[in-house]
Amino acid sequence: MSQKTTLLALSPEQIRSELTKFEMPKYTSQQIVEWIYKKRVSDFDKMTNISANHRKILSSNFTVGAKQPDMFQTSVDDGTIKYLYKTSEGLGVESVYIPEEDRATLCISSQVGCKFGCKFCMTGQQGFDSSLSAAEIVNQIYSLPEFSQLTNIVFMGMGEPFDNLDEVLKTCDVLTNEWGFGWSPRRITVSSVGITNKLTRFLEESNCHLAISLHSPFENEREELMPVQKSNSIRSVINTLRKYDWRGQRRLSFEYIMFDGINDSDNHIKELTKLLKGLYCRVNLIRYHETPFLPYKPSSNERIIYFRDKLSDNNIITTIRKSRGEDISAACGMLSHKIKK
């Protein structure tokens, strides 16, 4: 029996191309696009303006590809919800819904695990299994029970988005195109450790916000925390970013996790100021969330506030990101793809 073709994350042109194999009229593809993306209907039998015969052909040969989450956990601290989805290979991938008073953000994953082995990240320490298809990435949004409340998407879950850039860009197309969800790209932020040979392509092919994981302005120290520094230095990343104008609506930010006694000294403030001087950006300070088996400790709240104030004094827009979902291991760097039996 041949495998069914997944339609989720396909463009109208791609769906039309698939349907021509079964001699369906062109307008049927537009009807399907409307049902999938606008009405979020994933059952062909409920697509009532399509003929019964065509619905039967669709059911036999295609699947929308929507899959409900297998598990979820809700934080008693702040209402954050962590969802676990199973991939077609039976692997686990997690995403996190973060409700706030004036917005609701979904943190999504682009891979099962991660190749880049950042020393402080639980996902990175568990290794890499596979990249997600665009359908599997889109499904984390499409099948979210709180979909109607969503205001923002951040690619800050499991995996390195630039290491799966084709599928990430397809996902962004679904989110921002009029035929898809029709969102503004300003509602989407893609985070990266900084892969220089993919950076330019992302900046040219997408208008979404960009967040770069920085964590130390000192090259040798960043390499200790993030092995990717050896092949993709933060200075080469920033040199590329300086070629673009960030004073419009598109936002550039740098993620900076605060580790006690490692990257929170006055020298770090001074070096960070030099590194980012003249670049229109913001720095998001993140309190480190302690994870099992890893030796790092978070900077004190007083130190984080001091760090923010000193950077702000040096004309670098700096914010402290509020910690969410720590009690259910849903906070930054805590997502796992090893399904607990």
N, C-alpha and C positions, 0 to 999 in steps of 0.2 A: 504494500500500500504506500503510495507516494505521500510525502509530507505536505501538509497544507501550508500555503503561503500566508505569512502574517502581514496584515494591512496597516496596523498601527505604525505610525512614523513615516509612512509612504506619502509622497506628494500626490496631488490630483493627477499629474501626468503619469506617475509611476502606477497608480491604481488603474488608470485608463489603459495603459499598456498591458497590464495583467488581464484585464477584462476582455480585451480584443481577442485573446486566445480562445475565448468561449463565445465569440461573436455576439457580445452584448452591445447595445447601443451606447454611444459616448455619454449620453446624459445620465446613464446609470452610475457611472463613476462619480459624477457630481452629487448625485443623490447619496451615495455611500459616504463621500467626504462630509456631507452635511450631517448625516446620522452619526458618524464616528466623532467628529471634532466639535460640532456645534451642539448636538443633542446628547452626545456621549452615550450612545446606544451601541452595545457590543454584541447583541443577539440579532442575527440576520432575520429571524422570524418576526422581529418587531419592527423591521424596516418596511412599513406598510405600503409605501408608494412604489415599491419594487414588485414586479409580478411574482406570483407564487413559483413559477418555473425557474425564474432567475434566482430567487431566494434559495431554492433547492440546489442549484448549481453552486451558488456562493457557499452554502453550508458544507457541500461535499469537497470543495477545493480550497477554501480559504478559512482563516480565523482572524478575528480582529486582533487578538493577542492581549486582551485585557485579562489580568490575573489579580485577584484580590490578595491582600497581604495574608500570610500564613499565621503570623503572630503579631501582637503589639503589647507594649508596656507603657503605662502612663505614670509620669512623675507625680508623686504626692507633694513635692515641693512647689512646682510651678505649672503643672498641667501640660508640660512637654510630652509628646507621644512619639515613641520609637516604633517603627514598623519594620518587620522582616518579610522580605519577598524571596521566593524560591526561583532560581533561574531555570532555564530549560535543562541544564545539566544537574539540577538538584542542589545547587550551591546556595548559600544564604547571602543576601545583600540587604543592608539596612539603610533606611532614610528616617529623617527626624522632622516632625511637625512642631513648630515653635509658635504658639499663640501669644500675642501681646495686645495691649489695649487698642492700639491704632493700626496694627498690621498683623499678618500671619505669614510666617516664612516656612518654606519647606527646604530642608537640606538634603540634597540627593547625591547618590553615588554613581560613578561612571565605570567602575571596575569591581570585580570581586577580588579584594585584596589590593596590594600595591607593590610595585617593583622597587620603589625608591628608598625604602628602609630608613626613613627618618627615625632617629634613635628614641624619640619621645612619644611616638605614635603607635598605638596598639595595632591598628590595621597594618602599618608598615612593618611592624615586627613579626607579623604572622605570614608575610610573604604574599606572592601573587598567584592567583589561579587563572583568571581570564578577564577579558574585556567584555563589557555589556554591549548588546546591540542597541541601536537607537530605540527600538520598540521596548526593550527592557528598561531603558532610562526613562522614556516617556511614560511608561506604565506606572512608575512610582508617583507620578503626578496625576495621571489619568484615573487611576484606581484609588486615589486617596479619598477616604470617607469625607474629609473636610475640604474637598476640592473647591467648593463654592465660596469658602472663606479666604482662600489663598490670595495674598497680595504680592509675594516675592518668592523667587527661587534662587537658591545658592548651590553651586556645584562645589560643596565643601565636605561631602561625605567620603565614602571609601573610594580609593583610587586617585590617579593623577589624570585630570581631564585632558591635558595636552598629549598624554600617551595614548589616548583614544579619541583623537581630535575629529576624525571623520564623523564618528557617531555622535559626538557632542555637538558638532555644528548642525547635523541633521536634526537633533533634538531642539536646538535653538531655532531652526527654521519652523518646526511644528509650533513652537511656542509663540513666535512673533509674526508669522505670515497670516494674512487675512483669512486664508482658507483653513488655517489651523485654529489656535486659541486666540490669535489676534492681540497678543500682549505687546506692550512697549518693551523694547530691549532694556530699558532702564529698570525694569522689574527683575532683571536676571543678572547675577554676578557669577563669573567663572573664576575659580581659584586655581593657582598653579604654583608648583615649587620653582618654576622658572626654567623652561626648556627653550633655549634661545632659537633653535631652528624651527620651532613650531609657533613661537610668539608672533612673528610678523604675519604669518598666515591667519592666525586668530584675529589679529587687529585689523587686517584687511577684509576679512570675510564676515566679521560679526561686529555689531554695535553694542554688544552687552558690556556691562561693567567688568573690570578686571581686578582681581586681588592676587598679590604675590606674597608667598610665604617667605619672610625675611629672617626673623628670629635672632640674627646677630649681624652687625655691620662689619665685623672682623672676619676676613676670609678664612683663616685657619680655624677659628672658633665655629663659624657656620658649617665648615666641612665636618667638624666633629659631630655636630647635631644633625646635619643633612648631607649625606654622601654625594648628592647631586651637585653640590658646590664644586667638586673636583672637575666636572665636565661642563658645568654651566654656572660660571661665577656670577655672583649677584651684581658685580660691576658691569659685566657684559649685558646682563638683563636690563639694568638701568640705562645703559648707553643706548640700547634699542628703544626703550620707552621714551627717552628724551627726544626722539625723532618725531613724536606725535604731540598734537595739541590736546591737552587735557582740561582746557578751560571751558569747554562746552558742557553738554549734559552728561557726557560719558565720564564715569568716575574711575580713578585709579586709586587703589588702596594697598597698603602693606600690612600683612598680618604679623604680629610680633608677640609670641608667647613669652610670658615672663617667668624665668627660672631663677630661683633664689641663689645668689652668689655666682651665677654663670653669665647672665647677660643683662644685669640690672644696675650696673655701676654708673658713676658720673662719666667715666671714659666712654661708655656705650652711648650715652646721650650726646656727647661731643662728636663721636665718630658718625653716629646716625645723622646728626645735623649736617655734617660735611657731605655725607653720601647723598642726601636727598635735597641738598640746597638748590633752589631754583626750579625744582620739579613740582608741578602743581599736583598734590596728592594728599592723602590722609593716612595716618598710622592708627591701626586698631590694636590696642593692647589687650591681651587675653591672659587671664590668670591660668596658670598651668593646672590641669586636673590630674591629680595623682592617679596612676594606674598600677595594677599589680605587677610585680617583678621588674619595674623600672625605677631607677634610683633618683629621679628628679623631684625637687620640691618647688612649690609655687613661691614667688616673691610675696612679701607681706602686702596687705592692702595699702598700708601707708607708703610703701616703696613704689607701688604701681601709680598711686596718685601723684607722688613726687615726680616720677618719670614723666607722666603726662604733662604736668605743669611746666616742667623744664623744657620739654619739646615744644609746647605751645608758646612759651616765652621766646623760642627761637623761630617762630613763625611757621611751625609745622602743625597743621591741623591734626589733633590727636584725641582719640576717644578711648574709653575703656569699655570693652564689650562685656555685657552682662552675662554671667554664667547661667546656662540653662541645662536642665536634664541630667545633672551630674549623678543623682541617686539611681538612675536607670542606665548608667554608662552610655549616655547619649550626647555627652558634651564633646568639645573639640578633641580629636585624636583618640576617642574612646570606642569608636565603632568596630565591631568584630564580624568576621565572615565565617568563623568556625562555629557551626551550629552545635549547641550543647545538647547532648543526647539526654 
